Every structure is written in C-alpha cells, then in structure tokens.
C-alpha cells in the first residue's frame, strides 16, 4: 500500500471518530476539568480486568444496548476502528461493570482478539438502569 494511503486512512479514522464521545480520557486532556471522574474511569474494572488498560471505552445510546435472555447485548458504534458494526454482540457476564455508573450513558470497551474478532472487555449500563 502506498505511504499516502496510510495517511488518508489515519486522517479518515480520526475524522470519523470525532463524532463519537470517548468515555476514557485518553491523554488526560479532561483530567483537570473533572479529576474525580477521570480517576474513576481509570480504576473501572470488570471480571475481565481493568477496563481502560487494554481498550478504549465508547459511550453508546440507549438504542444500542438492551437485554436478551437475561444478558446484556450491545451494538458497537460504526467507527473507523470497528467499521460496519451492525449486529448486536452478547456481553459476557464477566465483562459487566458492577459499580454504579457515575458517567451517565452506557459505555462499552470493545477490542479485537488474536483472531481478529470483536470482543467486549467491559460494559457499563447507562445510569438509572
């Protein structure tokens, strides 16, 4: 692939991801605005480990998560990192964050496993649920 394609892909990915609210404060930019919330995000964990240690959280709307057969299901937002996300994924019970949501909207921490499949490291239902 020509080098300029790499730049085009990176710029397109950045532009596409700007319209999604990232739950994790990636570079500490918002830490000064709300240090308590920043610290809380950095310590969130599920039965699969720390949420922010391996994957970045993305807030999702109420229409993008639900329950089916007693388990949460989520739809990963269609972004440059996860293009074409259309199907709902089952959230493993171990991935559910058990503490109350202080952020508000539901948050999911997706990642790719070694085989390239999308997995869910953590999921936190929206506040009030």
C-alpha positions as CSV (number, residue, x, y, z in Angstrom):
1,X,0.0,0.0,0.0
2,X,1.4,3.4,-0.9
3,X,2.5,5.6,2.0
4,X,0.0,8.3,1.3
5,X,-2.9,5.8,1.7
6,X,-1.8,5.2,5.3
7,X,-2.1,8.9,5.9
8,X,-5.5,9.0,4.3
9,X,-6.7,6.1,6.4
10,X,-5.4,7.6,9.6
11,X,-7.0,11.0,8.9
12,X,-10.3,9.4,7.9
13,X,-10.3,7.4,11.1
14,X,-9.7,10.5,13.1
15,X,-12.5,12.4,11.5
16,X,-14.9,9.5,11.8
17,X,-14.1,9.0,15.5
18,X,-14.6,12.7,16.4
19,X,-18.4,12.4,16.4
20,X,-18.3,9.6,19.0
21,X,-17.9,10.6,22.6
22,X,-15.0,8.6,24.0
23,X,-15.6,7.7,27.6
24,X,-12.0,7.4,28.5
25,X,-9.8,10.5,28.9
26,X,-7.1,9.2,26.5
27,X,-4.5,11.9,27.0
28,X,-5.5,13.4,30.3
29,X,-7.0,16.4,28.5
30,X,-10.1,16.4,30.6
31,X,-8.4,15.4,33.9
32,X,-8.2,19.0,35.1
33,X,-11.9,19.6,34.3
34,X,-13.1,16.6,36.4
35,X,-10.2,14.8,38.2
36,X,-12.6,12.7,40.2
37,X,-14.4,11.3,37.1
38,X,-11.0,10.8,35.4
39,X,-9.7,8.8,38.3
40,X,-12.9,6.8,38.5
41,X,-12.6,5.8,34.8
42,X,-9.0,4.8,35.2
43,X,-10.0,2.4,38.0
44,X,-13.1,0.8,36.5
45,X,-12.9,-3.0,36.2
46,X,-14.9,-6.0,35.3
47,X,-14.3,-9.7,35.9
48,X,-12.0,-9.4,32.8
49,X,-9.7,-6.8,34.4
50,X,-9.3,-3.1,34.2
51,X,-11.5,-1.6,31.5
52,X,-9.2,1.2,30.3
53,X,-6.0,-0.8,30.5
54,X,-6.3,-2.5,27.1
55,X,-9.2,-0.9,25.2
56,X,-10.9,2.5,24.9
57,X,-14.4,2.9,26.1
58,X,-17.1,4.4,23.8
59,X,-20.4,5.7,25.1
60,X,-23.4,4.3,23.4
61,X,-27.0,5.4,23.1
62,X,-29.9,3.7,24.8
63,X,-31.0,2.2,21.4
64,X,-27.6,0.4,21.1
65,X,-27.9,-1.8,24.2
66,X,-30.5,-4.0,25.7
67,X,-31.1,-7.3,27.4
68,X,-31.8,-10.6,25.8
69,X,-32.3,-13.9,27.7
70,X,-31.1,-12.3,30.9
71,X,-27.8,-11.0,29.4
72,X,-26.8,-7.6,28.0
73,X,-26.4,-7.1,24.3
74,X,-24.6,-4.2,22.7
75,X,-24.1,-2.7,19.2
76,X,-20.6,-1.4,18.8
77,X,-20.7,2.1,17.1
78,X,-19.7,2.1,13.5
79,X,-16.3,3.8,13.6
80,X,-13.1,3.7,11.6
81,X,-11.8,1.2,14.2
82,X,-14.9,-1.0,14.1
83,X,-16.3,-0.4,10.6
84,X,-19.7,-1.7,9.6
85,X,-20.9,-2.7,13.1
86,X,-24.5,-3.8,12.6
87,X,-25.0,-6.8,14.8
88,X,-25.6,-6.9,18.5
89,X,-22.9,-8.7,20.5
90,X,-23.6,-10.7,23.7
91,X,-21.9,-9.2,26.7
92,X,-20.1,-11.9,28.7
93,X,-21.3,-11.7,32.3
94,X,-17.7,-11.3,33.4
95,X,-17.5,-8.1,31.3
96,X,-20.3,-6.2,33.1
97,X,-19.0,-3.5,35.4
98,X,-20.8,-3.9,38.7
99,X,-20.4,-0.5,40.3
100,X,-22.9,2.3,39.7
101,X,-22.4,4.4,36.5
102,X,-21.2,7.9,37.6
103,X,-20.7,9.0,33.9
104,X,-24.3,8.7,32.7
105,X,-24.6,7.0,29.3
106,X,-23.8,3.3,28.8
107,X,-20.2,2.6,27.9
108,X,-18.6,-0.4,26.1
109,X,-14.9,-1.3,25.9
110,X,-14.5,-3.4,22.7
111,X,-11.3,-4.9,21.4
112,X,-10.1,-7.3,18.8
113,X,-8.9,-10.7,20.0
114,X,-6.0,-12.6,18.4
115,X,-8.2,-14.0,15.7
116,X,-9.5,-10.5,14.7
117,X,-13.0,-10.9,16.2
118,X,-14.6,-8.1,18.2
119,X,-14.8,-8.9,21.9
120,X,-16.1,-6.9,24.9
121,X,-13.7,-6.3,27.7
122,X,-16.1,-4.2,29.8
123,X,-19.7,-3.0,29.6
124,X,-21.3,-0.5,32.0
125,X,-25.1,0.0,31.6
126,X,-26.4,3.6,31.5
127,X,-27.1,5.4,34.8
128,X,-30.6,4.8,36.1
129,X,-30.9,1.2,34.9
